[in-house]
Amino acid sequence: MQEGLITQAVKDDITHNSHLKGVQSGAMTTDRLVGLYITIQQRHSK
């Protein structure tokens, strides 16, 4: 997943900045990243 997608989701108030920081620092696990991606996609489709 691209960092840009998460950045845009933060700007759109879909997710929190802490998620972006987790991706940038490499601290977010793959399963959390997949879950975040699914959440972003679901909230964008509303």
Phi and psi restraints in degrees (value plus and minus 20) as a CYANA .aco file:
   2 GLN   PHI    -102.7   -62.7
   2 GLN   PSI     123.0   163.0
   3 GLU   PHI     -81.3   -41.3
   3 GLU   PSI     -51.3   -11.3
   4 GLY   PHI     -81.3   -41.3
   4 GLY   PSI     -55.1   -15.1
   5 LEU   PHI     -83.9   -43.9
   5 LEU   PSI     -62.4   -22.4
   6 ILE   PHI     -89.9   -49.9
   6 ILE   PSI     -59.6   -19.6
   7 THR   PHI     -78.5   -38.5
   7 THR   PSI     -64.8   -24.8
   8 GLN   PHI     -86.4   -46.4
   8 GLN   PSI     -57.7   -17.7
   9 ALA   PHI     -83.9   -43.9
   9 ALA   PSI     -56.1   -16.1
  10 VAL   PHI     -85.6   -45.6
  10 VAL   PSI     -65.6   -25.6
  11 LYS   PHI     -81.4   -41.4
  11 LYS   PSI     -56.2   -16.2
  12 ASP   PHI    -102.7   -62.7
  12 ASP   PSI     -16.5    23.5
  13 ASP   PHI      41.5    81.5
  13 ASP   PSI      16.2    56.2
  14 ILE   PHI    -113.0   -73.0
  14 ILE   PSI     -52.5   -12.5
  15 THR   PHI    -161.5  -121.5
  15 THR   PSI     152.3   192.3
  16 HIS   PHI    -112.9   -72.9
  16 HIS   PSI     134.3   174.3
  17 ASN   PHI     -80.9   -40.9
  17 ASN   PSI     -46.9    -6.9
  18 SER   PHI     -82.0   -42.0
  18 SER   PSI     -50.6   -10.6
  19 HIS   PHI     -86.9   -46.9
  19 HIS   PSI     -62.3   -22.3
  20 LEU   PHI     -82.5   -42.5
  20 LEU   PSI     -63.6   -23.6
  21 LYS   PHI     -83.0   -43.0
  21 LYS   PSI     -57.1   -17.1
  22 GLY   PHI     -83.5   -43.5
  22 GLY   PSI     -58.8   -18.8
  23 VAL   PHI     -89.6   -49.6
  23 VAL   PSI     -65.5   -25.5
  24 GLN   PHI     -82.5   -42.5
  24 GLN   PSI     -55.5   -15.5
  25 SER   PHI    -106.4   -66.4
  25 SER   PSI     -29.9    10.1
  26 GLY   PHI      61.0   101.0
  26 GLY   PSI      -9.0    31.0
  27 ALA   PHI    -103.8   -63.8
  27 ALA   PSI     -35.4     4.6
  28 MET   PHI    -102.1   -62.1
  28 MET   PSI     109.5   149.5
  29 THR   PHI     -95.6   -55.6
  29 THR   PSI     141.4   181.4
  30 THR   PHI     -80.0   -40.0
  30 THR   PSI     -62.0   -22.0
  31 ASP   PHI     -86.6   -46.6
  31 ASP   PSI     -57.0   -17.0
  32 ARG   PHI     -88.2   -48.2
  32 ARG   PSI     -56.8   -16.8
  33 LEU   PHI     -85.2   -45.2
  33 LEU   PSI     -62.6   -22.6
  34 VAL   PHI     -83.5   -43.5
  34 VAL   PSI     -63.7   -23.7
  35 GLY   PHI     -81.8   -41.8
  35 GLY   PSI     -59.6   -19.6
  36 LEU   PHI     -84.3   -44.3
  36 LEU   PSI     -63.8   -23.8
  37 TYR   PHI     -78.9   -38.9
  37 TYR   PSI     -65.5   -25.5
  38 ILE   PHI     -82.2   -42.2
  38 ILE   PSI     -64.2   -24.2
  39 THR   PHI     -80.9   -40.9
  39 THR   PSI     -64.9   -24.9
  40 ILE   PHI     -81.4   -41.4
  40 ILE   PSI     -65.0   -25.0
  41 GLN   PHI     -82.9   -42.9
  41 GLN   PSI     -61.4   -21.4
  42 GLN   PHI     -85.8   -45.8
  42 GLN   PSI     -61.1   -21.1
  43 ARG   PHI     -94.4   -54.4
  43 ARG   PSI     -49.1    -9.1
  44 HIS   PHI     -89.3   -49.3
  44 HIS   PSI     -49.8    -9.8
  45 SER   PHI    -102.8   -62.8
  45 SER   PSI     -23.7    16.3
